Structures are given as structure tokens and as C-alpha cells.
Amino acid sequence: MQANFYATLRAITGKKTVDFDLPERATLQELLDEILRVYPLMRPELLDENGELYQHVHIFVNGRDTPYLENRIDTRIMPDDVVSVFPAVGGG
């Protein structure tokens, strides 16, 4: 399973796209768990003190943001799905 990382998260991974070894039909939560296992420095960037995904962090599957997926973080992902992870972006 591939995941694309953007902005400050790319600095942690050192590249845009990372391959993760997951079982077939893994959930988005399982991918997130694997991302955090491989890149523990990403934890404070993605999760709050309760271990919940920050509302300002966006994980898209095939262009759909997690809150709009039928099963949200428990959505099953396929090897050919496009997963993109965006941190909070500030500006002004």
C-alpha cells in the first residue's frame, strides 16, 4: 500500500510516496498505525493527546476525506487506492 505525504510530513518521511506492507483489505486505521510505527515522529503531527486524529489533519482515499468515507477511519483500502496525508497548513 502506498501513501503520499505532503508539506511538513514529507520532511519526516524524506520522500513523497512511501510503500507500506499491509495485509490485503487493510483498514485506513491499520495504515495509520503502520505509518506511526515506521515514522514515530509523525505521531504529534497527526494525533492529539487522546490518540485521535486531529481534525485539521486530512487523510484522503481516492480524493475523499476520511470524515466523508462510509466507514471513516475503519474504511477498507485496496492496494490500488490513492491515499494522501496532509498536515495542518497555516497561513495568513
C-alpha positions in Angstrom: 0.0 0.0 0.0 1.3 3.4 -0.9 0.7 6.6 0.9 1.6 10.1 -0.3 2.8 12.7 2.2 2.7 16.5 1.9 4.2 19.6 3.5 5.9 19.0 6.8 5.1 15.3 6.8 7.3 14.9 3.7 10.2 16.2 5.7 9.7 13.4 8.2 9.5 10.6 5.6 12.2 12.1 3.3 10.1 11.4 0.3 6.6 12.0 -1.2 5.5 8.4 -1.6 6.1 5.5 0.9 5.2 1.8 0.4 3.8 0.1 3.5 3.5 -3.7 3.9 -0.1 -4.3 4.9 -2.5 -7.3 4.5 -5.0 -7.2 1.7 -8.1 -5.2 2.6 -6.5 -3.5 5.5 -8.3 -0.6 7.0 -7.3 3.1 6.9 -6.7 2.8 10.7 -4.3 -0.1 10.1 -2.4 2.0 7.6 -2.3 4.9 10.1 -0.9 2.5 12.7 1.8 1.3 10.4 2.7 4.9 9.4 3.2 5.8 13.1 5.2 2.6 13.7 7.6 3.4 10.9 7.6 7.1 11.5 7.0 7.7 15.2 8.0 11.4 14.8 4.7 11.8 12.9 2.6 11.0 16.0 2.5 14.5 17.4 1.8 15.9 13.9 -1.2 13.6 13.4 -2.7 12.6 16.7 -4.0 14.6 19.8 -3.2 13.7 23.4 -6.0 11.1 23.3 -4.6 9.3 20.3 -7.3 10.7 18.0 -6.6 12.1 14.5 -6.5 15.9 14.7 -9.5 17.5 12.9 -7.1 19.7 10.9 -5.2 16.6 9.6 -6.7 15.2 6.4 -6.3 11.7 5.0 -7.8 11.3 1.6 -8.6 8.0 -0.1 -9.1 8.4 -3.8 -9.8 12.1 -3.2 -12.3 11.7 -0.4 -11.5 13.0 3.1 -11.8 10.5 5.9 -14.9 12.1 7.6 -16.8 11.6 4.3 -15.9 7.9 3.9 -18.7 5.5 4.7 -16.7 3.8 7.5 -14.4 6.7 8.2 -11.1 5.5 9.7 -12.3 1.9 9.5 -12.7 2.1 5.7 -11.0 -0.8 4.0 -8.4 0.2 1.5 -7.3 -1.6 -1.6 -3.7 -1.8 -3.0 -4.6 0.5 -5.9 -6.3 3.1 -3.8 -4.6 6.5 -3.7 -4.0 7.6 0.0 -2.8 11.1 0.7 -1.9 12.5 4.1 -2.0 16.3 4.7 -0.9 18.1 7.9 -2.4 21.3 9.1 -1.5 24.2 6.9 -1.3 27.7 8.3 -1.1 31.0 6.6 -2.3 34.4 6.6 
